[in-house]
């Protein structure tokens, strides 16, 4: 296979990356602790912790996990936290104790949380108190033995931390009542881990670092096994690819608004910035765009990552105009396609180009990224060093330049497989270590790649994968619903929204019934925004619902969907 893209690499860019200077994520951040002790590591709500602080706090938490809870090498620990200072402390502590991180979306419903906890086999969880009531609902059905509960302000400076917790609990009433028979607070956990010597646990390339849950290319949510090798190689690929942008910058300051439990932010911000001794400015609630803009205006930041919807919303936020972008060197958009109009407006207002990147949870996630010195063209860029990409037809054979087919990826960042799902792993892994992405794309004659379509029925809402099967399964659980089909429709704000077609057993089921049922069983971004009742759905001759036909009907109508 001819690697045409290498001819388009920037001068001096290596075709293959050297072995990273660390064998594990633990080595990555421990080297940062030693090299940059006085540097700011994370800032959140006007509180900053240095690398020395993170070293001390994460060691305390690691000792708690190992000594108080008795957790041993390879056990899984779930983290159900938004972007707050506790996240990096907990994550680093888990790796120091030789354990595996299971990232959990804090906005999960009980149904979604139960599946992930049961599937991962996690027996321990660290959870923000705002979401503890959801965990209480599923405790009888999962194997959780150890619960650490934290408040939003637990690591914030005095008195802001105490005031924040008081406001959340008693004024804003954002902490629903919950009751656990066995739990400890985050502060108690740190205290229990103080003045204890941690037993060394050997971890390296082959060990699993994260069970990162995704629908894969289709179907039920599965845990992608991302090894320490996968992650640190992808970090090294990112560092090398971006190096020229930071020649005159030290340390890097990154705006981290995307959630750290999402693979894009986890690798691109959390780990890559830490490896370089930089500072992550954590935005806990990026949906408050006015507050978000005012917060980042306090910093001379050099790096910004986001998705199309985030860029679009910031551009229409009044406080956005007061932000100083003169220090911004790298702005990367991922998770979904960046719309040309958004890219153009962002360039006009900030003076920087949104660089598109492409990857999946299964690729840790970076695989294809635009050159740092490029303009916005709609391309997703070039394969990163040590990454091979080929476009294949339905028969699995490589296709010529400019012909569209399925994108397949090979490299050190490709996952080890799906957790305890060999059949599903075999479906996406081709001989020789190639990953089938399920996305349709093409490569031009200069080696630049473009996304054309998605092979599967997956819907992409604000950078998050939404799978029709899951939505349909939830809908047919509602009494009175006979059949259902879900598709994605274009939307200016979120890329796509979910529309469902429902066949009722009788007319007793209302649109509000469906809205209420989905609200109880699906995270917000998965919920249908448009509901259409039908007498029947198009099907194949064997009775399979034709989502493709429904999408074609919507396209032929050539009308923009209304939002509810």
Order of alpha helices (4+ residues) and beta strands (2+ residues): alpha-beta-beta-alpha-beta-alpha-beta-alpha-beta-alpha-beta-alpha-beta-alpha-beta-beta-alpha-beta-alpha-beta-alpha-beta-alpha-beta-alpha-beta-beta-beta-beta-beta-alpha-beta-beta-beta-beta-beta-alpha-beta-beta-alpha-beta-alpha
